[in-house]
């Protein structure tokens, strides 16, 4: 039986920081190489103002021997939020599991570090000695961060070593973030103190400081030199590119995981592993880009030179290979012996095998891109090789070889640009998908709908494996010994899987079996919260998505669950309120019924039309409206339905009736569209702004002219005309916008026309007619309404009306909505064609 594959946890504060991202990259690559499972745990802080990490109430307390065999802890990041002493206690709390700390030295805990003091002293010395600066300002990281303290102390020592007084006005404190660098620089400028250089405790703050300097019209490096620390990816592509201390961040992560695996195997590992750093000179200090390229001088070729005469490629192969390897920073041991491969290919190229070196270089670049290596470092490789061949040839260089170097630089530049473009494309695609996912999840007001949305959206984010579990007691999930989770959503291989029933201990993180796959896996575990107080559950997501997806999706999930909880609370509150207000609504309904029935026209009449109408309020009166208004040239017909029931609907109907009557009498030949638009604005202002309600109405207004032309506008049920010539009904749709929903509907409301011929029957109706349902819940529908009209087409209008009512009542004896009908037969004036 095969041994169980170990599981290592990586604990960090968040994913999308440049430092955290590169540490994780190194850990992931080492986990693949060592064939161990990886559980990346994050999410209790977003490194923003108002957020903090509380180990006693966080996902980190759920991590233990139940799920992992060892831990890599990014202490240098967590200490920003916990402080040094609490971080040390936090790391020790996982004993007896093997633990390795990244970036913070812990007594009794193996730690992988960089030489922060040497790095800071080196870069301060660079601006003081190489650039003769005298007034060097410093932006420090948080005082709670040990690395920040080491770098700040080294800054002070470098000044003291050169007898330069330390001016406290030149020292400001940041937070390791870009915005913190901007704030620190603005504070420094506000002190109105002279300075000729700025060194920041990390690259992010240096980049923020450069932004603030540019905003104040201060040129970098023309007026002020700026330097950072870390050499994160963005520092190479800013304008100007950033001079910094390169620390091997990926190697820190890889070495930390390797140490944990070795401890699991019973090996002893060093308590301190100190990795070297180096100065990387770029444009922000005035050195320029080519200062970053390694010098191909004595160190790599000294033995050959000492022997007298130019060295050959074969003579110094090992030394040159070491120099090449030192020019490029891979996250761990290189996946292939690329320096020797390039040297062999170069020998073959020089021996006449044209294209061999470019082919080999392309393969190495492809491997380096997959490992996240900054490909522009390979320009230094070309510089080293070119210098070596020039020495070997006594300073001469053949044209073919020069063309080769030119082609190599072009290939590296293209590969570097392509890698950056691919990275940006991945971010843009992830952003687009996250935007759609956010919109989708924000509309989920119940858990079943949210589950279906996750099943639909997660594959689009390159997530095919997921487990979301909810706390059984969301108000107090903080005790890891007692907290339990219930499975909510489960996805395997991109398919929604029915989650198992029952609960499981929260320390398991995911439903039983999810983290027990026979295949090696890498997953991300994160709390699903809203703010800091509301803990809903734990999400465990498979790897493969862009890093920005995980934290954004975490926040979206928390917001969606908050919306579900709020909707559930609102529904309960509404139910209680409705029970308490039932009697009051009954009284209001009686008042509304009185309004509705008293406002109908008692004797509707318009020249050229035989008219009759009918309105029957339902048990809970809604807001059906109709009116008939005669004018010298014809008349106006209106019909509508206010959404809702009771007194509010009745009041809106009263507003519509009074305003339509006033506007049509003032402009008897006016545009129906203009009247509907004006009415909409008044209803919206009255209902939304004054009454603070959301009632709205369907409404169509028809202006009838004695010659038979009918102009109409608005949105309501279809207008029906039964043609005398064919005795068949035609439906004329109204395609406007509901009244009262939007502040203005002018752009969406237009007049439309149709004509009546002698004997045609016009029928207007509310949805209470067509939506009446029988015992099988089938609607009466437009087709049955037209059949009733056609059956009685030749009869008087009141007989047509009565036939419709009989058919509807036979279909639905107890309608639950208001029912309104207006029936008119057109008679053309004498002499009309």
N, C-alpha and C positions, 0 to 999 in steps of 0.2 A: 504494500500500500504506500502510495507516494506521500511524502511529508507535507503537512499543511503549509501553504505559502504564508510567510509573515505579512502583517499589515502594519505600516508605519503611518502615523498621523503627522501632518504639517500644520502647526498652529500659527496663524498670523492674524493681523487686525483686519485687513481688507486686501483685495486682489489687485486693484488697478493702479496702485502706486508703482513708479518705475523700479524702486528698490525691491518692493515685495514681489513684483512681477518677475524680476530676474532671479531672485532667490528661489521662487517656486519653479521657474524653468529648470534651474540646475537640479532641484530635488526631483522633478519629474523625470528628467533624463537619467539620473542615477537610479531611480526606482525601476525604470525599464531595464537598464543594464544589469541591475542586481536581481531582477525578477521578483520584486516584492509588490504587494498591493499598496496603494497610496490613498489616504483619506485626508483631503485638504479641508481644514476647519477654519471658518472665519465668520465675521459678521456682527460682532457685538459693538463695534464702533465704526463710524464712517469718517473718522478724523475730521469732523466738522465742529464748529462751535456749538455747545449744548449737548454733545454726545460724549459718553464716557464708557469705559470698560469696567464692569463690576464683576470680578471673578465669582463672587458668591451668588450671582444671579445671572448666569450666562451659559451658553452652550458648552463652554470649555469644561465646566464642572461635570458634564455628562460623559466626557472622554475618560475611558479607563480600560482595565484589562478585559472587560467584556467585549470590546470592539477592536483594540489595537494591541500590538506587541511592543511598540516603542514610539518615541515622539521626537520630532524636530520642531523646536520652538523659535520663532523669529523674535527673540527677546528685545532686540534693538528697536523693533517697531512697537511692541506692546508696552515698553517702558515709557513711551511718550504719554500713555494714558494712565499707567499704573504708578509710575515712579520706580526707582531702582529697587528699593527694599521690597515693595509688594511684588515686583516682577520676580525677584529671587525666590520669595516664598511661593509664588505661583508655580514656578518651574519645579521646586522641590516637592510640591504637593503630589506629583505624579509617581514618586517612588513607591515600589521598587522597580517600576518600568524603566528601561534604558531611555535616557533623555540626552539630547545634544542641543546646546544653545547656540544661536546664530547672532553674532554681533555684540553680545554682552557676556563678560567674563563672570562666571558663577562658581563660587567655592564648592568643590565636591561634585560639580556637574561638568562633563566635557563640553568645551566651548570652542567654536571656530570663529576667529576674529581676523581683522586686518589691522595693520600697524597704523592706527589712527593718528597717534602723536607724530610719528615720522612723516606721514603724509601731510599733515597740517604744517609742520615745520618746513617741509620741502617747498610747499607752494607759497608760504609767507616769504621764505628765503628767495624764491624766484622773483617776486615783485620788488623785494628790497634790494637784492644784489644785482640781478640781471637787468632790472628796469629802473633802478635808482629811485624808487618811490620812498617817500618819507612819512606821509600821512595815510596810513593804511587802516581803513575801517573794517570792522568784522561783524557779520550777522551770524549769531550763534543759533543752534537748535535749542529745543526746550531744555531748561535746567534739569528736568527729571530724566533726561536721556544721557546715559553714561558716555556714549560715543560723542555726543555734542560737547560734553564737559571736557573730554580728552582733547578734542580738537581746539576748543577755546583756550584751554591751558597752554597748548602748544603754540598758539598764536602769541600769547603773552610772553612765553619763554623766548620765542624767536626775536621779539622786539627787545627784550632785556639783553639777549646775547649780543645785540648790536648797539647797546646803550641808547636805544630810542625810548623815550618816556611813553608809558601807556596812558593815553587820554581816554577816560571813561566815556566822554562824549562820542567817541568813535565806535563804541561797542553797543550793539542793539541785539535784542532777542527776537527770534522768529519761531516758526513751528514746523520747519522742514517741508512746508508746502509752498507752491508758487505764489499764492495770494499772501501768505505770510511774508515772503520775500518782498512783495510790493509794499505791504504795510510797513515793514521794517525800514525800507529805503525812504519811504515818505516821511517816516519819523526822523530818520537821519538828516534828510534835507531840511526838515522844519527846525532842526537845531542850529542851522546856519553856521556849521563848522566846516573848515576846509578839509578836503581829503583828495588824494590822487589815485587811490586804488580801493577796491572793495573785495574782500574775500568772504564767501558765504560758507556755512557749515555743510551745505550739500548743494547739488546742482539745481534742484527745484527753486530754492531761495535765490540762488544766483540768477536764474532766468527771470524770476519775478522782479529782482532788483534792476536788471537791465531794462525791463519793461518800464519801470517807474522812472529810470534815468532818461530813457528816450522820450517819455511823456513830458519831461521837464526840459527838453531840448538839449540834454547833455549827451555828447557823443561817446560811444564805446567802440574802440579804445582811445579815440582821439583826445578826449578830456579826462576820462576815468578808466582805469583798467578794472576788469571784473574777472574773478576766478571762482570756481566751485569745488565740489568734492563728490566723487562717486563715478563719474563718466557714464551716466545713463544715456540711453539711445538718442534722446532728443537733443542732447548737448552737442551732437555732431552736426545737426542740420539747422540749428538756429542761425540767425544772422545778427551779429557775427557768431561764428561757432565758438563754443565755450572752452576756455582753458580750464583744466580740472585735474584732480588726482584720480587716476583710474584705479578702482579697487575691483578685484575679481569676484563680483557678486554671485555670478552663476556658480563659480567654483566653491564659494562658501556653502551654498545650498547642497551641491553635490557631495562635498566632503562631510557635511553634517549627516546626511543620510547614510553615507558609507560608514561613518563612525557608529551609528545606531545598529546597522546590520552586523558590523564586526562585534559589537557588544552582545548582540543576540547569539552570536556564535561562540561566545565565551572569551573573546579576545580582549586584551587591555588596549585602550586608546589613550592618547595624550590628553591631559586635562586642559591644555591650551594648545590650539593649533593656530599659529599666527601666519597669515598669508601676506606677501609683500604687496606694496602699492607703488605706483610710478606716476611721475608728472607727465601729463599729456598737454603739450603746448598747442594752442590754436589762436584764432584771431582776436578773441576778447581781451587778451593781454598785449596784443600787438606783434606776437611772434609769427602769426600767419599759419596757413594750412600745412605747408611743407615742413614746418618745424615738428609736426607730429610724426613724421616718418622716421624710422630708425636710422641711425647713422651706420653706414656700412664701412666701418673703419677698423682700427687695429685689433679690437677684441676678437673678432671672428677669424682673422687671418694672421695673427701675430706669429704663430709657429712657422709658417711658410716664409714670412718676411725675415724672420731671424736666421733662417737657413741660408739666406742670400738668394735673391731672384724671385720672380713672381710665382705665386703658388698656382698649382693646377687645380681643376675642379675636383679631381679624384683625391689629391693630396689632403684637402681640407674638407672632405665631404661631411664628416661628423660635426665639425665645428660650424660649418655653414648651415647644416640641418638644424642644429640647436639655435642658431641665430634666427633662422626662419621661424621656428616654432615659437620663439620669444616675441616675434613681431605680431602675432595674432593670438587673441585670447579666446580659446575654446572653453565651454562650460566645464568640461572634465577631460579625461583622457581623450585625445582625438579619436574619432571613429575609424580613422585610417592613418597610416604613417605618411601623411601628406607631404612633409618636407622632403623625405627620401624619394617619394613618387615624383615630385616636381623636378628634383635634381636629375633623376634618371631620364625623365622626359626631355629635360634641357640638353643632356648629353646626346640623346638620340636626335634632337632637333639640329644640334650643331654638327652631328655626323651626317646630316643630309636627309633625315626623315622629316620632311616638311609638314607642319601642322600638328606634330606630336605634342609640343609643349602647350599650345592653346587648348588642345583636347583635354590634356591632363588638368590644366588650370580650371577649365570649365567644370570638370567633375568635382574638383576640390571646392570650388565656389558653391556648387549645388549642395554638397554636404554641409558646408559652413552655414548656408542660408537655413537649412533645416534645423541646425543647432542654434539658430538665433544669433550668430556671430555678426558683428559689424563688418560688412564686406570691404569697406574702404580701407581697413587695416592691411588688406593684401596689396595696396599700393606700396606699402613699406617693403613687402616681399620683393616686388619688382625692383625697388630702389636698391635693396641689398644685392640681388643677383646682377643687376646692371653694373654696380660698382665693382663686384667681384670679377666680372669678365673684363672690365676696363683695366683693372690691375694686372690681370693675367696677360693682357695683350699690350701691356706697357702704356696704357692710356689711349690706345687707338680703339676704334669700334667700327665694325663693318656695317655698311648701310643696311644689309639684310637683317642684322641683329637689332639695329635701331628701329627698323620697321616692326620687328617682333615685339620690342618693348612698347612701342606705340599701340600696337594691336592689343597687347595685354592690358594696358591702362584703359583702353576703350572698353574691353570686355569686362573689366572690374567695375568701371563706372556704370555700364549698362546693367550688370547684375545687381549692383547696389541700388540703382534707381528702380529696377524691377521689384526687388525685395521690398523696398519702401512702398512702392505702388500697391503691391499685393497686400501688405499690411494695412494700408489705408483703405483698400477696397474691402477687406474683411471687416474693418471697423464700420465702414459706411453701410455694408449689407447688414451687419448686426444691428446697427442703429435703426435702419428701416424696419427690420423684423421686430425689434423691441418696441418701436412706435406702434405698429399694428397690434402687437400683443398687449401693450398697455391699454389701447383703446378697447380691445376685446374684453380684457379682464375687468376693466372699470365699469362695464355694463352688466357684470354678473351679480345678480342680487340674491342668488341662492346657491347652496353648495352643489346640487346636481348640475346646474348650469355652469358653475365654475369648473367642475371636473370635466365636462364636455369641452369647454374652452381650452383647458390645458392639453387635452388629448389632441386637439386640432392645432394648437399653436407651437407646442414644444418642438416637434420635428423641424419646423421652419427655422428654429434657432440652433439647429444641429444637435439637439438633445434627444436621444432615443432611449435613455434609461433614466427613470426618475421615481422617487418615492416621497410623497408629501404626507406627513402624519400630523394630527392635531392633538393638543393636550386635552385630556379629559376634564381637567380643571384649569381653564385658561386664566383664571384670576390669580392662581398661585402655583405655577409650574416650576418654582425655583428650587425645591428640595430634590436633588437628583436621586436620593434614595427612595423617595416615595412617588415621584412624578411618573405618570403613565401617558402613553400616546395611543391613539386609535388610528389605524390606516385610513387615509382619505383618498389618495390617488396613487396609482401604481402603473408604471409604463416599463415594458421590456421590449427591446428590439423595435422601438417606434410604435408599439401597439398598446392601447389602453387595456390593462388587465384588471379584472375584478379584484379589489383588495381583500385580503383575508378579514374575517370577522374577529371581534374581540380586541383586547388591548394588549400592549406589551410594555415593559419597562422603558422609560425614556432613555436610559443609558444604552439601549440597543440602537438608537438613532433611526433605524429603519425597520420595517416589518421583518420578522424572522425569515432568514433565507436570502434576503436581498443582498447582504454583504458576505455571502458564503459561496459565491460563484467559483467553479473550478478553474475558470480562465482568470488570468491576471487582470485586475481592474484598477481604475483610478477614478475617484468620485470627489465631489465637493459637498460638504455638509454645512448648512447655515441655518440660523434661526429665522423663523418667519414671525416678524414683529410689526407693530405699528407704533412708532416712537420708541421710547425706552420702557414704557410701563406695560404695554399690552403684548403679551407673548402668546401667539396662536399655535405654534408648532415648530416642526423641524422639516426642512427640505433636504433631500440627498439627491444630487443630480450627477449624471455621468459626465465624463470629460468630453472634449471635442468642440465645445463652443468657444467663441471669443471670450476672453476674461471679463470684459465689461458686461457680458450677458448675465453672469451669475449674481452680482450685487444688484443690478437693476431689476432683474426678475425677482429677487428676494423682496425688494421694496414694493414691486407691483403686486406680488402675492399678498404681502401684508396689508396693502391698501384694499385689495379685493376682499380679503377676509373681514377687514374693518367695515367695508360697505355691506357685506352680507349680514354682519352682526347688527349694524345700524338699521338695515332694512327690516330685519326680524324684530328689533325693538320697536321700530315705528309701526309695523303691522300690529303688534300686540297693543301698543298704545292706542292705535286707531280703533281696534276692536273694542277695547274698554270704553273709549270715548263714545263710540257709536251706540253701545248699549245704554250708556248714561244719557245720551242725547236723543234716544229714539222717540220719546214723547215729544220733545221739542221739535223734532223734524216732522212729526205728524201734524203738529199745529201749523208749522210753516207750510206744509203741503196744502193744507186747507186754504191758507191765504194765497198761495201760488195758483191753486185751481180757480179761485175767485178772480184773480188778475187775468189768467189765461182765457177764461170763458167770457169775461166781460169785454175784452178788447177785440173780439172778432167782429168784423163788419156785419151789422144786422141784416142789411138788404144789399148784397153786392150787386152792382150794376155798372156796366160799361157799354157804350153804344157799339152795336155790331156784334156783341157777344151774348149768347144765352149762358148765364152763369148760375152755378150752385156750388156750395161748399159744405164741408163737414169737419168738425174737430171733436175728438173724444179724448179727454185726459185719462191717463192710466192711473192705477192705484197710487203710485208715487209720481206725482205730477212732474213732468219734465218741462221743456220750454219750447214746445212747438209754436210756430208763428206763421200766420198767413194774413195777407191784407189785399184789398182790392180798392184802388184809388182811380176814380174817373178824371179825365182831363178833356179839354175842348177837342183835342185831336185824336183821342183814344183813351189810354189809361195805363196804369201800372199794376202789375201783379207781383206779389212777393211771397215766398215760402221759405221757411228755415227751421232749424232745430238746434236748440241750445244744449250743449253737452252737460249732463248732470241732471239732478232732480231737485225739487224743493224750492224754497223761497229765492235762493240765489239765482237759479235758472229762470224763475219767473221774473225777477228784477231785470236780468239781462234781456229777456224777451221784451219787457216793457220798454227798455232803452231803445231796442231795435225798432219797435213799432213806432215810437214817438219820433225818432230821428228820420226814419224813412218817410213818414208822412210829411214832416216839415220840409225835408230836402226835395221831395218830388213835387210838392205844391209850389215851392219857390222856383223850381226849374222843371216844369212839366215836360219839356222836350230835352232834358239833360241826358248826359251819358250815364248808363247804368254802372259802368266801370268806375267813373269818378265818384259816384254816390257810394258805391261799395267801399272804395278806398278811404273816403272821408269817414264813413261809418266805422270802418275797422280801426282807424286811429283813435276815434273817440271811445269806442268800446275797450280797446287795449288800455288807454289811459285810465278810464274809470274802473275797470275790473282789476287790472294788474297793479296799478300804482295807488289807486285810492282805496279800493276794497281789499287789496292784497289777496286776491283769489285768482284762479286760473281757468274760469269758465271761458268757453269759446263757442262758436256757432257755425253751422253750415247755413248758407244763405244764397239764394239766387233771386235777382231782381229782373223783371221783364218789362220793357216799355213797348206797349202794343200801339200800333198806329192803325187808323180806320181802314187804310188800304190793304191791311193784312201783314205788313212787315213787323216782325218782332225782333227787338234788339235786347240782348241779355248779357249779364256778367255775374260772376260769383261761383261758388262751389256748393253743390247740393246733389240730391239724387237726380237721375236722368229726367229730362223733360220728355213727355210722351205726346206724340201727335198721331192720331188715327186719321189717315187720309180718306176723304170721301170717295175719291176716284178709285181707290183700290180696296177700301175697307180693311186695310192692314196698318198696324202700328209701326212707327219708327221711333227709335230712342235717340234723343239729342243730348249728348253729355255736356255737363257744365264742368269746366276745367280750371277753375280759379283756385283760391286759397281760403282756408277757413278764416272766419272773422275773429279777431281778438288774439290770435296766437303770436303774430309778429307786430312790431311797432308800425311798420309800413309795408304795404303790399302793392304799391303803385306799379312797380316794374313787372309784377306777375299777374296783374289784373287787366284784361282786355275785353272790349266789347265783341260779341259774336251775334250773328243774325240767322234767322230762318223766316220763311213766309208761310202764311196760312191761306188756303184756298177755300172757296165757298163750301160750307158743310163740314170742314175739318173739325175734329174734336181735339182740344188741348187738355191734357191732364197733368196736374202737378200733385205730388204726393210726398209725404214724409217717410222715413225708413220704418216707421211703425207698421206700414202697410206691407212692404216687401219682406221685412225681416220677421213677421209674425211666424211662429213655429208651431208645428203640430206635436202630437204626442211622441213622435219619433225624432223630434228636434230638427225636422226639415223646415227650411224657410219657404214662405209662400212664393217669394221670388218675382222677378220682373216678367218672366215668361207667362206665369199664371195671371198676373195683373193685365198684361196685354190681351190675353185670351178673353178675360172678362169684358174688357173695353170693346173688343171686336164683336163679341156676341151681342152687345147691346148698342152697337154703333148707330143704328138708325133711330133709336128711341130718344126721347127728351133727355136733357142732361141730368135731371134729378133721377130718372130711371137708370141711367148709366152709373151714377154715383151709388144708388141703392144696390145695383147688381154687384158692384165691386165690394161693397160692405158685406153683402150676404156671402159671397165667396170667401172673403177673408175670415169672417166669423165662423163659417163652416169649417174652415181649415184650422182656426185657432180660437176656440170659444172664449178664452180669457187672456187677451193680449196684455203683455207687461210693459208696453211702451205707448206713448201718445200716438194717436193715429189722426192724420190730417189729409184731406182731399180737396182739390179745387178742380171742377170740371167746367169747361167752356166750349160752346160750339160757335164757330165763326160764320157770320153772314156777310157776304161781300156787299158793298153799297150798290144801289141800282146803277146800271151802266158800266160797272167795272168788268174788265175782261177776266 
